Amino acid sequence: MLFWSYLYTEGAHDYLRKMWSRMVASALVLVFLSSCPGIEPLPVEPDDDVFHMENYDLNTEIEWENMDVNVFGDDYDYDYLDQEDGKAPNTPLQATQPTAQHYEEAMTTPAPVSLDFEGPGLFGPETGLGMPTCILCMCIGGSVYCDDMGLDQIPPLPKDTTHFYGRFNNLRHVKNTDFFNLNKLQSIDLTGNQISGMDEDVFHSLTQLQELLLADNNMQVLPELPVNLKRVDLRNNKLISRGLHSEGFKDMSHLEFLYLSGNNLDYIPIPLPLSLKVLHLQDNNIQLLQEDTFCNQHDHNFIRRNLEDIRLDGNPLNINLFAQAYVCLLRLPVGNH
């Protein structure tokens, strides 16, 4: 074992290379002198460190057990070649030889694994339910990407999640525990699932939520929404007018984009917040407009300045018949005339 441990050191390799070089050099000198006429080769004195070619038998096995491998001494630093100046250090290397006990402990003692979820831990940061996450999904900063993973339920999310993407999965129902204790969540994108229902209080604790994207699902009834939302996308669902909360958008003073196209709505959900910029309602079942749908029937000087994009095409509605409903708008709605 001592020989093999030495053999795999840089010093042993260097020593063998030197011996081989001296052997080859001696052979070349002898060949050269013997080939020159009138010149007799000088006698070569025996050297303990050189294998003489005339006495070397290639078929002779080297007696490894009798070879003195510790030619450099116990204090030799085998790592001196790693020094930048190529010089040996002033003090000898104090190396600890491995023992059978060390080897046994290395093979039987596993490396410590942290299961403390107060830190990153084994499976990622702590979730709202104190469970590991990011096993199936990709977590980058505060964003969690679970797109197209074949999920039938929302996995536990880290408490620091700010944006969650669960698009194009097989989700059918969203529970109120799916976003529990996620106080920093700002965006939820569940586009392209099969969601047909949500718990009524699923969004109650999400005070920082600004975007809710639920396009291309099967929802008929909408739960109560957070008032801080800026963007709501409910395109291509099965929403019906009685499935929306009465005056459900009234207190959303930050709402700017509301997409409700491709549903089964019978009327426009009023009142609409003054912050609204875009309202898409095409391809529904809207048949009439009220005078206070967009304007204030008690204030004829009222002008809704922010609302610049209204889509009503694809409805059984002739917008020419309801001019009083949008006299306060800076731009006319797009629809059937």
Residue, then its C-alpha position, 0 to 999 in steps of 0.5 A: m500500500l505504501f508503494w501505490s500511494y507513492l506511485y501516484t504522487e508527482g515526485a514518483h512520476d518525476y523520478l521515473r521520468k528522470m531514470w528513463s531519460r538517463m537510460v536512453a541518453s546512455a544508450l545513445v552515447l554508446v551507439f554513437l561511440s561504437s559507430c565512429p571508427g578509431i574511437e573506443p568508448l570510454p568505460v562507464e562507471p556503475d551508477d546506482d541510480v541507472f539501469h545498465m542496458e547491457n544487463y537489463d532483461l525486458n523479461t525480468e519482473i521487477e521485485w516491487e516489494n523490495m524496491d525502496v520507494n521512499v527515495f526522497g525521504d519522509d519530509y519530502d514535499y511532493d506538491y512543490l511543483d505546484q508552487e508558482d516559482g517552481k521551488a520547494p517550500n522552506t518547511p517540509l509538508q506534514a502529510t497525514q497518511p490515511t488509515a483503514q479507519h479513515y477509509e471505512e468512515a468515508m465509505t459508511t458516513p454520508a454527507p450531512v443534508s440540511l432539512d431545515f426549511e428556514g434556509p434554502g434546504l434540500f428542495g428549495p425555500e420554505t413554502g406557505l405550508g412549510m413544505p418543499t417546492c421547486i421539485l418539478c417547477m423552475c424557480i428563478g428569483g421570485s418567479v415560479y414556472c410550472d408551464d406545461m407540466g401536466l399538473d392537476q393541482i397547484p404545487p406548494l409555492p415558496k413564501d417569497t413567490t412574486h409571479f406564478y406561471g401555471r399555464f397549459n396544465n390540467l388544473r380543474h379547481v383552485k383551492n383557497t390553500d393553493f395561495f395560502n400565506l403568499n403575501k408577496l404574490q403579484s401575478i398569477d397566470l393560469t392560462g390554458n387549463q381546464i379550471s371550472g371553479m375556484d374557492e370563493d376566498v381563494f384570493h382573499s389574502l393576496t393583498q399585493l396581487q396585480e395581475l390575474l390571467l385566467a384565459d382559456n378555461n371553463m369558468q362560469v362563476l368568478p370568485e371575489l377579486p382583490v381590489n388592487l388588481k391592474r390587469v384581469d384576463l378572463r377571455n374564452n371562458k364560460l362566464i355568465s352575468r349572474g356568475l359575477h359579483s354585483e358591482g364586483f369591479k367598482d372598488m378596483s381603483h387601479l384596474e386598467f385592463l379588463y378582458l372578458s371576450g369570448n364568454n356568455l355575458d348578457y350585459i356589461p358589468i357596471p359600474l366600471p372604475l375610472s382607472l380603466k383603459v381597455l375593455h374587451l367584451q367582443d363575442n358575448n351575448i350583450q344586447l343593450l347598453q344603459e346610459d350609465t354604462f360608461c357615463n354619469q347620467h347625473d353629470h352631463n359634464f362628466i368625461r371618462r378620459n382614461l377609457e380609450d379601447i372598447r370592443l363590443d363587436g361580435n355581440p347582438l348589439n347595434i351601438n348606433l341605438f345607444a348613443q347616450a351610453y357613450v357621449c362621455l367617451l373620447r373614442l367610440p366603441v368598436g361594434n356592429h352599426 
